[in-house]
């Protein structure tokens, strides 16, 4: 009887822990994906803003 109770207690707990770990991994995955996306978007935006300025500076230096 004691083993039966222990078994029924243990199984949902381990399933819950597995689910929590899985959820944490998914959250970390999407946070990293978002950071990569924001990083690349940020770089592109900065690149677009900086590019015309550097071109003007190069033209001034050449002239």
Secondary structure per residue as TSV (DSSP state, phi and psi in degrees):
chain	resnum	aa	ss	phi	psi
A	1	X	-	360.0	-43.3
A	2	X	H	-64.1	-41.5
A	3	X	H	-61.9	-39.7
A	4	X	H	-62.4	-45.2
A	5	X	H	-64.3	-44.2
A	6	X	H	-62.1	-42.9
A	7	X	H	-63.3	-45.2
A	8	X	H	-68.0	-26.9
A	9	X	H	-77.6	-40.5
A	10	X	H	-68.6	-41.5
A	11	X	H	-62.5	-52.9
A	12	X	H	-61.7	-34.4
A	13	X	H	-63.5	-48.1
A	14	X	H	-65.6	-35.4
A	15	X	H	-65.1	-40.5
A	16	X	H	-64.0	-45.1
A	17	X	H	-62.3	-43.5
A	18	X	H	-60.3	-43.0
A	19	X	H	-64.1	-42.0
A	20	X	H	-62.4	-45.4
A	21	X	H	-61.2	-42.6
A	22	X	H	-61.3	-44.4
A	23	X	H	-62.1	-42.4
A	24	X	H	-63.2	-42.3
A	25	X	H	-62.4	-42.6
A	26	X	H	-62.4	-43.8
A	27	X	H	-62.0	-46.1
A	28	X	H	-61.1	-42.7
A	29	X	H	-57.4	-48.2
A	30	X	H	-72.5	-31.5
A	31	X	H	-64.6	-44.4
A	32	X	H	-64.6	-39.8
A	33	X	H	-61.9	-43.7
A	34	X	H	-64.0	-42.5
A	35	X	H	-61.9	-42.7
A	36	X	H	-61.9	-44.3
A	37	X	H	-64.5	-45.2
A	38	X	H	-65.6	-39.1
A	39	X	H	-61.5	-45.6
A	40	X	H	-69.4	-38.8
A	41	X	H	-64.0	-42.1
A	42	X	H	-62.5	-44.7
A	43	X	H	-61.5	-43.6
A	44	X	H	-62.9	-43.2
A	45	X	H	-64.0	-46.0
A	46	X	H	-64.3	-40.8
A	47	X	H	-59.0	-42.6
A	48	X	H	-65.8	-35.1
A	49	X	H	-77.2	-37.0
A	50	X	H	-79.9	-34.9
A	51	X	H	-53.1	-51.5
A	52	X	H	-61.1	-36.7
A	53	X	H	-63.6	-46.5
A	54	X	H	-65.7	-34.7
A	55	X	H	-64.1	-43.2
A	56	X	H	-62.6	-41.3
A	57	X	H	-63.5	-40.9
A	58	X	H	-65.1	-38.5
A	59	X	H	-65.5	-40.0
A	60	X	H	-65.1	-41.6
A	61	X	H	-65.1	-36.4
A	62	X	H	-72.9	-32.0
A	63	X	-	-77.1	360.0
